Amino acid sequence: MELKKSIKNPEISVIISTYNSEAWLEKVLWSYEAQGFKNFEVVIADDGSKQPTFDLIEDITSKVSYTIIHVWHEDNGFQKSQILNKAIVACNSDYILMSDGDCLARADFIEVHMNYREEGYFLSGGYFMLPMSISKTITKEDILSQKCFDLAWLTAHGLKSSFKNNKLTAKGLREKLLNKFTPTNASWNGHNASGWKKDILKINGFDERMQYGGQDRELGERLFNLGIKSKQIRYSAICLHLDHPRGYKTQESIDKNLKIRAVTKKEKLAYTSFGIKKG
């Protein structure tokens, strides 16, 4: 199922995954209204949410300035890979940014991805994890004013001191140095990564055998096997991760996915037969 309103040649498509999480999704969608870069569409990859999510999307579509496409399928357990593939196909631009329905995008989030994009590369960002208390406290006004991205505001609301707080304040040379020397791999991270649609289609999107645990990393590993390189932008493209339980996380799913990833690495696979195109 797919719902949308009129659209005019977006330069970038932002895929946001969601499942029965209207409170967080609403906050996330307001964060895209605050973006400085305006020529984009949002494609919501909905893994079987119920009517309240439909109602929210219908309401907020009439209030925001950007186009929203709602791609949905019936609930059949955790099938994020399947709905992401459907969302990829629904994208109207040549470049795709992927994030989640629990990640608030700073006002320069899309602009950073647009500025760093380059043929032959994908971009790898991270997230800044918030505790539940602050996640609940943040309002629409805090998002539109960008107060919630201000370190002093977050500290006043209970955020503890940490080296990771540099993500919110790094600029210029310090930002570049932190991107360069972070020990974190520049992998495809489903909450903050972008790449060319043609490259994602060449590897046939996500492997739909994979449920929770590393399906985004496996997609990135196949991009590497295709010859695509990555750039680290975790201190440049900033999103705040709202806290929530993960009832869909199982060890069985994680173990299954690790076996699939091991084969991808060993056989240097760039294509999955279990993706957008079957067989």
DRENDO-1510 file (C-alpha; in Angstrom, 1 decimal, always signed):
<recs>
REC; n; res; u; v; w
REC; 1; MET; +0.0; +0.0; +0.0 .
REC; 2; GLU; +1.3; +3.5; -0.8 .
REC; 3; LEU; -0.1; +6.9; -0.1 .
REC; 4; LYS; +1.4; +10.2; -1.4 .
REC; 5; LYS; +0.8; +13.7; -2.5 .
REC; 6; SER; +2.2; +15.6; -5.6 .
REC; 7; ILE; +5.9; +15.8; -6.0 .
REC; 8; LYS; +8.4; +17.8; -8.1 .
REC; 9; ASN; +11.8; +16.2; -8.9 .
REC; 10; PRO; +13.4; +15.9; -5.4 .
REC; 11; GLU; +17.1; +15.9; -5.3 .
REC; 12; ILE; +17.2; +13.4; -2.4 .
REC; 13; SER; +14.8; +10.9; -1.0 .
REC; 14; VAL; +14.8; +10.3; +2.8 .
REC; 15; ILE; +13.6; +6.8; +3.9 .
REC; 16; ILE; +12.3; +6.7; +7.5 .
REC; 17; SER; +11.4; +3.3; +8.9 .
REC; 18; THR; +8.6; +3.0; +11.5 .
REC; 19; TYR; +6.3; +0.5; +13.3 .
REC; 20; ASN; +3.5; +1.6; +15.7 .
REC; 21; SER; +5.5; +4.4; +17.2 .
REC; 22; GLU; +3.4; +7.5; +16.5 .
REC; 23; ALA; +4.8; +9.7; +19.3 .
REC; 24; TRP; +8.4; +9.3; +18.1 .
REC; 25; LEU; +7.5; +9.4; +14.4 .
REC; 26; GLU; +5.7; +12.7; +14.8 .
REC; 27; LYS; +8.7; +14.3; +16.4 .
REC; 28; VAL; +11.0; +13.0; +13.7 .
REC; 29; LEU; +8.7; +14.3; +10.9 .
REC; 30; TRP; +8.8; +17.8; +12.5 .
REC; 31; SER; +12.6; +17.6; +12.5 .
REC; 32; TYR; +12.4; +17.4; +8.7 .
REC; 33; GLU; +10.2; +20.5; +8.5 .
REC; 34; ALA; +13.2; +22.4; +10.1 .
REC; 35; GLN; +15.7; +21.3; +7.4 .
REC; 36; GLY; +17.6; +24.1; +5.7 .
REC; 37; PHE; +17.8; +22.1; +2.5 .
REC; 38; LYS; +14.3; +21.9; +1.1 .
REC; 39; ASN; +14.3; +19.9; -2.1 .
REC; 40; PHE; +13.6; +16.5; -0.7 .
REC; 41; GLU; +10.9; +13.9; -0.2 .
REC; 42; VAL; +10.3; +11.6; +2.8 .
REC; 43; VAL; +9.4; +8.0; +2.1 .
REC; 44; ILE; +8.0; +6.3; +5.3 .
REC; 45; ALA; +8.9; +2.6; +5.3 .
REC; 46; ASP; +6.1; +1.2; +7.5 .
REC; 47; ASP; +6.5; -2.4; +8.7 .
REC; 48; GLY; +2.7; -2.9; +9.3 .
REC; 49; SER; +1.6; -0.2; +11.7 .
REC; 50; LYS; -2.0; +0.2; +12.7 .
REC; 51; GLN; -4.5; +3.0; +12.1 .
REC; 52; PRO; -3.0; +5.6; +14.5 .
REC; 53; THR; +0.1; +5.8; +12.3 .
REC; 54; PHE; -2.1; +6.3; +9.2 .
REC; 55; ASP; -4.0; +9.1; +11.0 .
REC; 56; LEU; -0.8; +10.8; +12.1 .
REC; 57; ILE; +0.7; +10.7; +8.6 .
REC; 58; GLU; -2.5; +12.1; +7.1 .
REC; 59; ASP; -2.6; +14.9; +9.6 .
REC; 60; ILE; +1.0; +15.9; +9.4 .
REC; 61; THR; +1.1; +15.7; +5.6 .
REC; 62; SER; -1.3; +18.7; +5.6 .
REC; 63; LYS; +1.0; +20.7; +7.9 .
REC; 64; VAL; +4.5; +20.2; +6.6 .
REC; 65; SER; +6.0; +21.8; +3.4 .
REC; 66; TYR; +7.7; +18.6; +2.1 .
REC; 67; THR; +6.2; +15.6; +0.3 .
REC; 68; ILE; +5.5; +12.4; +2.3 .
REC; 69; ILE; +5.1; +9.0; +0.7 .
REC; 70; HIS; +3.7; +6.3; +3.0 .
REC; 71; VAL; +4.8; +2.8; +1.9 .
REC; 72; TRP; +3.1; +0.1; +4.1 .
REC; 73; HIS; +2.6; -3.6; +4.1 .
REC; 74; GLU; +0.6; -5.9; +6.5 .
REC; 75; ASP; +2.2; -6.8; +9.8 .
REC; 76; ASN; +4.1; -10.2; +9.5 .
REC; 77; GLY; +6.5; -9.8; +12.3 .
REC; 78; PHE; +9.8; -7.9; +12.0 .
REC; 79; GLN; +10.2; -7.5; +8.2 .
REC; 80; LYS; +12.1; -4.3; +8.0 .
REC; 81; SER; +14.2; -5.5; +5.1 .
REC; 82; GLN; +11.1; -6.2; +3.0 .
REC; 83; ILE; +9.5; -2.8; +3.6 .
REC; 84; LEU; +12.8; -0.9; +3.1 .
REC; 85; ASN; +13.1; -2.6; -0.3 .
REC; 86; LYS; +9.6; -1.4; -1.2 .
REC; 87; ALA; +10.5; +2.1; +0.0 .
REC; 88; ILE; +13.7; +2.1; -2.2 .
REC; 89; VAL; +11.6; +1.4; -5.2 .
REC; 90; ALA; +9.2; +4.2; -4.3 .
REC; 91; CYS; +12.0; +6.8; -4.1 .
REC; 92; ASN; +11.8; +9.4; -6.9 .
REC; 93; SER; +15.3; +10.7; -6.7 .
REC; 94; ASP; +18.7; +9.4; -7.7 .
REC; 95; TYR; +20.1; +9.7; -4.1 .
REC; 96; ILE; +18.8; +8.0; -1.0 .
REC; 97; LEU; +19.3; +8.9; +2.7 .
REC; 98; MET; +18.1; +6.3; +5.2 .
REC; 99; SER; +17.2; +7.0; +8.8 .
REC; 100; ASP; +14.7; +5.7; +11.4 .
REC; 101; GLY; +11.4; +6.9; +12.9 .
REC; 102; ASP; +13.2; +7.4; +16.3 .
REC; 103; CYS; +16.0; +9.7; +15.0 .
REC; 104; LEU; +15.5; +13.5; +15.1 .
REC; 105; ALA; +17.5; +15.2; +12.2 .
REC; 106; ARG; +19.4; +18.4; +13.0 .
REC; 107; ALA; +18.5; +21.3; +10.6 .
REC; 108; ASP; +21.6; +20.7; +8.5 .
REC; 109; PHE; +21.2; +16.9; +8.4 .
REC; 110; ILE; +20.1; +16.6; +4.7 .
REC; 111; GLU; +22.4; +19.4; +3.6 .
REC; 112; VAL; +25.5; +17.6; +5.0 .
REC; 113; HIS; +24.6; +14.4; +3.1 .
REC; 114; MET; +24.1; +16.4; +0.0 .
REC; 115; ASN; +27.4; +18.3; +0.4 .
REC; 116; TYR; +29.4; +15.1; +1.0 .
REC; 117; ARG; +27.8; +12.8; -1.6 .
REC; 118; GLU; +30.1; +11.6; -4.4 .
REC; 119; GLU; +30.0; +9.0; -7.2 .
REC; 120; GLY; +31.5; +5.7; -6.1 .
REC; 121; TYR; +30.9; +6.4; -2.4 .
REC; 122; PHE; +28.3; +6.0; +0.3 .
REC; 123; LEU; +28.1; +8.1; +3.5 .
REC; 124; SER; +28.2; +6.7; +7.0 .
REC; 125; GLY; +26.8; +8.7; +9.9 .
REC; 126; GLY; +26.0; +7.8; +13.5 .
REC; 127; TYR; +23.5; +8.9; +16.2 .
REC; 128; PHE; +23.5; +10.6; +19.5 .
REC; 129; MET; +21.6; +8.5; +22.0 .
REC; 130; LEU; +19.2; +10.2; +24.4 .
REC; 131; PRO; +17.9; +8.8; +27.7 .
REC; 132; MET; +14.1; +8.2; +27.9 .
REC; 133; SER; +13.5; +11.2; +30.2 .
REC; 134; ILE; +14.8; +13.6; +27.6 .
REC; 135; SER; +13.3; +11.8; +24.7 .
REC; 136; LYS; +9.8; +12.3; +26.3 .
REC; 137; THR; +10.5; +15.9; +27.2 .
REC; 138; ILE; +11.3; +17.1; +23.7 .
REC; 139; THR; +8.4; +19.0; +22.1 .
REC; 140; LYS; +7.6; +20.2; +18.6 .
REC; 141; GLU; +8.7; +23.7; +19.6 .
REC; 142; ASP; +12.0; +22.3; +20.9 .
REC; 143; ILE; +12.6; +20.6; +17.5 .
REC; 144; LEU; +11.6; +23.6; +15.3 .
REC; 145; SER; +13.7; +26.0; +17.4 .
REC; 146; GLN; +16.6; +23.4; +17.4 .
REC; 147; LYS; +16.9; +23.8; +21.2 .
REC; 148; CYS; +17.0; +20.0; +21.6 .
REC; 149; PHE; +20.3; +19.9; +19.6 .
REC; 150; ASP; +21.9; +22.5; +22.0 .
REC; 151; LEU; +24.3; +20.9; +24.4 .
REC; 152; ALA; +23.5; +23.4; +27.2 .
REC; 153; TRP; +19.8; +22.7; +26.8 .
REC; 154; LEU; +20.3; +18.9; +26.9 .
REC; 155; THR; +22.6; +19.3; +30.0 .
REC; 156; ALA; +20.0; +21.3; +31.7 .
REC; 157; HIS; +17.5; +18.5; +31.1 .
REC; 158; GLY; +19.8; +15.8; +32.6 .
REC; 159; LEU; +22.3; +14.8; +29.9 .
REC; 160; LYS; +25.5; +13.6; +31.5 .
REC; 161; SER; +29.0; +14.7; +30.4 .
REC; 162; SER; +30.7; +12.4; +27.8 .
REC; 163; PHE; +33.2; +12.5; +25.0 .
REC; 164; LYS; +30.3; +11.7; +22.7 .
REC; 165; ASN; +28.9; +15.1; +23.4 .
REC; 166; ASN; +31.5; +16.3; +20.9 .
REC; 167; LYS; +29.1; +15.2; +18.2 .
REC; 168; LEU; +26.8; +18.1; +19.0 .
REC; 169; THR; +29.5; +20.8; +19.2 .
REC; 170; ALA; +32.3; +19.8; +16.7 .
REC; 171; LYS; +32.8; +22.3; +13.9 .
REC; 172; GLY; +35.4; +23.1; +11.3 .
REC; 173; LEU; +38.8; +21.4; +11.8 .
REC; 174; ARG; +37.8; +19.6; +15.0 .
REC; 175; GLU; +34.8; +18.1; +13.1 .
REC; 176; LYS; +37.1; +16.9; +10.3 .
REC; 177; LEU; +39.6; +15.4; +12.6 .
REC; 178; LEU; +37.0; +13.5; +14.7 .
REC; 179; ASN; +35.5; +12.1; +11.5 .
REC; 180; LYS; +39.0; +11.0; +10.3 .
REC; 181; PHE; +40.3; +9.5; +13.5 .
REC; 182; THR; +37.1; +7.9; +15.1 .
REC; 183; PRO; +37.8; +4.2; +15.6 .
REC; 184; THR; +34.2; +3.4; +14.4 .
REC; 185; ASN; +34.0; +1.8; +10.9 .
REC; 186; ALA; +32.4; +3.8; +8.1 .
REC; 187; SER; +29.7; +1.1; +7.7 .
REC; 188; TRP; +26.2; +1.4; +6.3 .
REC; 189; ASN; +24.1; +2.4; +9.3 .
REC; 190; GLY; +20.4; +2.2; +8.9 .
REC; 191; HIS; +19.8; +5.2; +11.1 .
REC; 192; ASN; +22.1; +7.6; +9.2 .
REC; 193; ALA; +23.6; +6.5; +5.9 .
REC; 194; SER; +23.1; +7.6; +2.2 .
REC; 195; GLY; +24.1; +6.4; -1.2 .
REC; 196; TRP; +23.2; +6.4; -4.9 .
REC; 197; LYS; +20.0; +4.6; -5.8 .
REC; 198; LYS; +21.6; +3.0; -8.8 .
REC; 199; ASP; +24.3; +1.4; -6.5 .
REC; 200; ILE; +21.6; +0.1; -4.1 .
REC; 201; LEU; +19.7; -1.4; -7.0 .
REC; 202; LYS; +22.8; -3.0; -8.4 .
REC; 203; ILE; +23.2; -5.1; -5.2 .
REC; 204; ASN; +19.4; -5.7; -5.1 .
REC; 205; GLY; +18.7; -3.9; -1.9 .
REC; 206; PHE; +18.4; -5.5; +1.4 .
REC; 207; ASP; +18.5; -9.3; +1.9 .
REC; 208; GLU; +14.9; -10.1; +3.0 .
REC; 209; ARG; +16.0; -13.3; +4.8 .
REC; 210; MET; +17.4; -11.0; +7.4 .
REC; 211; GLN; +15.3; -9.7; +10.3 .
REC; 212; TYR; +16.7; -7.7; +13.3 .
REC; 213; GLY; +20.4; -7.4; +13.7 .
REC; 214; GLY; +22.9; -6.2; +11.1 .
REC; 215; GLN; +20.9; -6.2; +7.9 .
REC; 216; ASP; +22.0; -2.6; +7.2 .
REC; 217; ARG; +25.7; -3.6; +7.7 .
REC; 218; GLU; +25.3; -6.5; +5.3 .
REC; 219; LEU; +23.9; -4.1; +2.6 .
REC; 220; GLY; +27.0; -2.0; +3.1 .
REC; 221; GLU; +29.3; -5.0; +2.9 .
REC; 222; ARG; +27.8; -5.8; -0.5 .
REC; 223; LEU; +28.3; -2.2; -1.6 .
REC; 224; PHE; +32.0; -2.6; -0.7 .
REC; 225; ASN; +32.2; -5.8; -2.7 .
REC; 226; LEU; +30.7; -3.9; -5.6 .
REC; 227; GLY; +33.6; -1.5; -5.4 .
REC; 228; ILE; +31.8; +1.3; -3.6 .
REC; 229; LYS; +33.9; +3.1; -0.9 .
REC; 230; SER; +32.6; +4.9; +2.2 .
REC; 231; LYS; +33.1; +8.3; +3.9 .
REC; 232; GLN; +32.8; +8.8; +7.6 .
REC; 233; ILE; +30.5; +11.8; +8.6 .
REC; 234; ARG; +29.4; +10.8; +12.1 .
REC; 235; TYR; +30.6; +14.1; +13.5 .
REC; 236; SER; +28.9; +16.1; +10.7 .
REC; 237; ALA; +25.5; +14.6; +10.0 .
REC; 238; ILE; +23.8; +14.7; +13.4 .
REC; 239; CYS; +20.6; +13.0; +14.6 .
REC; 240; LEU; +19.3; +12.4; +18.1 .
REC; 241; HIS; +18.2; +8.9; +18.9 .
REC; 242; LEU; +15.0; +8.7; +21.0 .
REC; 243; ASP; +15.0; +5.9; +23.5 .
REC; 244; HIS; +12.7; +2.9; +23.3 .
REC; 245; PRO; +12.5; -0.8; +24.1 .
REC; 246; ARG; +13.4; -3.4; +21.5 .
REC; 247; GLY; +11.0; -6.2; +21.9 .
REC; 248; TYR; +11.8; -7.5; +18.4 .
REC; 249; LYS; +15.4; -8.3; +19.3 .
REC; 250; THR; +16.2; -12.0; +19.5 .
REC; 251; GLN; +19.4; -13.9; +19.7 .
REC; 252; GLU; +18.1; -16.4; +17.0 .
REC; 253; SER; +17.6; -13.5; +14.5 .
REC; 254; ILE; +21.1; -12.1; +15.3 .
REC; 255; ASP; +22.8; -15.5; +14.9 .
REC; 256; LYS; +21.0; -16.1; +11.6 .
REC; 257; ASN; +22.0; -12.7; +10.2 .
REC; 258; LEU; +25.7; -13.2; +11.3 .
REC; 259; LYS; +25.8; -16.4; +9.2 .
REC; 260; ILE; +24.4; -14.6; +6.2 .
REC; 261; ARG; +27.0; -11.8; +6.7 .
REC; 262; ALA; +29.8; -14.3; +7.0 .
REC; 263; VAL; +28.9; -15.8; +3.6 .
REC; 264; THR; +28.7; -12.3; +2.1 .
REC; 265; LYS; +32.2; -11.6; +3.3 .
REC; 266; LYS; +33.8; -15.0; +2.5 .
REC; 267; GLU; +32.3; -15.2; -1.0 .
REC; 268; LYS; +32.7; -11.4; -1.6 .
REC; 269; LEU; +29.0; -11.2; -2.7 .
REC; 270; ALA; +27.8; -7.9; -4.2 .
REC; 271; TYR; +24.3; -9.2; -5.1 .
REC; 272; THR; +21.6; -11.0; -3.1 .
REC; 273; SER; +19.0; -13.2; -4.7 .
REC; 274; PHE; +16.7; -12.5; -1.8 .
REC; 275; GLY; +16.3; -8.7; -2.3 .
REC; 276; ILE; +14.2; -6.4; -4.4 .
REC; 277; LYS; +14.2; -8.8; -7.4 .
REC; 278; LYS; +13.6; -12.4; -6.3 .
REC; 279; GLY; +15.6; -15.4; -7.7 .
</recs>
